[in-house]
Amino acid sequence: MEIFKKVMSKVNAPGKLSVKAVLFDLDETLIDSVQGHIGAHSAVCRLLGQFLNEKGVQVDEKELLVGISKLDDEMNRKFLYDRDDWWQRLVQEVAPNVSITVDLIQRLTREYWLAYALAAKPYPDTLPTLDYLKKKGYLLGLVSDTDKLPGMKRYRIEIQPFKYLFNMTLVSGEETKETKPSAEPFLVAAEKLGLKPEDCIFVGDKPFADVAGAKNAGMKSVLVHRRDWNSDVAADYVITSLSELENIL
Ligand SMILES: [Mg+2]
């Protein structure tokens, strides 16, 4: 209810926002990461389950899936994106006496991202909303943090069906020194578009990374509320689907 009131009060304000560019986050903002995670977690579960079985450790597949899902959430909250570290933690938890080889760790990370890339599709309103903004004359930008597997995030951006609509795409932490919520990637993105940060509005799903980063850079911010992150970082606007951007822009 609070969210609803906040959005409505902004929508009812006279005139729409005067920004020149709309910048987006990728995962869980433009593409459905829930589907991506389901695909990625199953791939890891299959491969790791097989490895553990070969080592004589019987693991319940459902339990392993829940473990991976919990770990994914926890690591994202801590900004720990390096999947190689995740698998060591996971094995430590489910089979503390088994040691995992570097080779398998790297294979799990590759399988995770490839399965994720295949399964995470755009939300139904992603393309129509981007089209709408493009037709309204906004420049479009994308700033997404590294997957910590060099080149993987760039690959995942390039395969998106909406890539051609963007004037600028940036992988923070690979094509810039710092990741969100540092102001650096946001400032680099604005500069690449030839704009000042205050001419840009940033749309993302993570209050502590996307909204905080946009604020640090002096950009306006929109939170797409996909789930509750229990964060007290407040965005200028809160929406629950991308199509609601048409009320703001
Ligand atoms: Mg995101």
Boltz pocket constraint, residues with backbone or C-beta under 6 A from the ligand:
constraints:
  - pocket:
      binder: B
      contacts: [[A, 25], [A, 26], [A, 27], [A, 28], [A, 29], [A, 204], [A, 205], [A, 206]]
      max_distance: 6.0
